[in-house]
Amino acid sequence: MKKGLFVDFYCPYRNRSAREQALQIVEVADQYLAKGYACVGIIYSANYEQSRQIKESYQTKQWLTGISGSNQAEVMMDMEDIIKEHRQDLLGRLIILPMSTMNGYSKIYYSDRDFTNAHPQVIDQDLADIREFIDNGGVALGWQNDTTIDRKDGPYAYGGGVTQLRPEIHAQIQAGMKSLKSGLDLTLLD
């Protein structure tokens, strides 16, 4: 089995439609699949309910998740439409890797009053799932965009659209993405 990897994936959104962004994801996935990788996953800023929905869909081999929403969700919807309508060869080979950035209106894990940002335990689980995907030979695309690429506090495009992350949650996600890129397991440092 080919060793998996984490790849910085720059996908600008200014003056580009969700469809154009989705086509870029498909094009990059094709490049890695042509190199012999079995699967490519785009890391997507999801709410907790979407994360659960995506994971449950994939566990039952339902490769089209029916995601909905705005911003990155629109790109995911278009990506799934492209796969359904034109590229069924990508079913199960180009997938969504959710990164929970907001609660999604579920009170699971929450005892305080902050129901907007994802809980640190949920983020840790999402990062562990992405690490497992990479360890199993997948290529994980770490989404960056024109707003985030030059940010000193982290170049990855998670949180900041529909939800505004608390600084410690933003730092946790950015550190997690950087650890995936470097191959470092942050749980060993705790």
N, C-alpha and C positions, 0 to 999 in steps of 0.2 A: 504494500500500500504506500502510495506517495505521501510524504509528510505534509501536513496542512500548514497554513500560514495566515497571518493577519496582514492586510494590505490597507494603507491609507488610500481612500477613494474620494477624490475631489470631484464633486458634482455641483457646479454652480446653479443657482436657481434664478438669478436676476435675468430678465428678458428671455426666459426659457419656460416653456410649458411643462406641466407634470409629465406629459407624454414624451417630450424630448429627454427629460431626465430619466424616465423609465427606459427609453431606448438606449441611453448611455449605459445603464446598469446591465441590460441584456447584452450589449456589445462587449463590455468588460467580462461578463460571465462567460461568454463564448470564447474569449481569449484564454481564460484559465481552464475551461473544460477541454479546449483543443490541446492544452499542454498535459492533459492526462489526469487532472483533478476530477474527482467523482462528483463534487457538489460545490456550489458557491452560495454564500449567504450574505445578504445585505443587512447590516445592523440598523434597525429601525427604531426611532423614538416612539414608543407605544405607551398607552396607559395600561394599568395592571390588568384590566378586563381583556383588552386586546391581546396582551401577552399570553394570558391563559387560553384565549380562543385560538391563537396561532399554534401554541404548543399542543393543545388537544387535537386540532385539525391534523397536524403532522403525525401525531402518535397513531392516528387511525388512517394514515395514508391519504388524507384529503388534502391535496396539494394546493388547492385554491381556497383561501381563508375567508374571502368575502369582507375584508377589512374596509372600514369607512372612516371618514374624518377629513381633516384639512392638512395642508402643508405636506409633510412627508407621507401622510396617509394617502393623499391624492396620487402621489408618485407610486405608492405600493398598489393602489387600485389600478392604475394604468399598466403597471408591470404585470399584474395578474391578468388583465384583459389581453395584453399582448400574448402572454403564454397561452391563454384559453383560445384565442382566435387564430393565432398564427404560429405559435411555437410550442406545441404540446410536447415536443421532444425535451423541453426544459422542465416538465412536471417532475417534481422531486429532485431536480438538479440545480435549480435556482430557487432559493427559499428566503424567507424573511426570518431574521434572527432578532427577536424583540429585546429592547432595552427599556425596561419600565422606568419612565421619568415622572409619571404622575399616577396617583392612586386609581383614577378611573371610577370613582364613586363607590368603591367597595370599602367596607370598614374592616376588612381582614387586615391583621397586623397592626391596627391602629388603636391606641388607647388615648392618645392626645387629640387635640382638635385640628391638627393639620391634615386635612384630607386631600391636599393638592399634590404635594411631592411624594414620590415613591419612597417606601420605607427602605432603610439601608439593607435589611435582610433580603428584600425582594431584589434589589440591585445586585447584591452578592450572588444570589441564585442565578440571575440572568447572566452575569459574568462567568459563573461556573459552567453554565450551559453552553455559552459561546466557546469557552476554553475546551470543553468536551468535543464540540463540533470540530474545532481546529485539530485537537489530538486525534480525531478519527479521520483526518485527511482532508477536511474541508478548507475552503478559502473564505475567510470572513472579511468583508469589505467594511472598513471603518469610515463612515460617512463624514465628509468635511464639505463645507460650502463657502461661498464668497463672504459670508458674514463671520464664519468661525476660523477660517484657515490661518489667519495671522494673530489670533487671540493668544495673549501670553498665558492666560489661565486655562488654556486647553483648546485645541483645534477641532475637536469632534462636535458634530451637530446634533447634540442630544439635549433636549430642554431648550427653552428660549423662544419657541413658537407659541403654542397654545398655553404652555405652562412656563412659569419663571421659577427656576430651581433655587432653593436655598443654597447659599455658598458651600456649605459642607456636603450637600448632595451633588452639586455640580463638581466639586473637587473629587468626590468618590468615583463618579462616573468617568471623569477625565483620567484619573489615576488608573482606573480599571482598564480603560482603552489602551493607555500607554503600556500597562503590564502585559496585555494581550499581544501588543506589537513586539515587545521585547522578549516575550516568552517567559517572563517572570511571574511566578505565582505569589500574589500579594498575601494570600492567606498564610503563607509560611513566615511572613514578617510580623504578623499580629501577636 
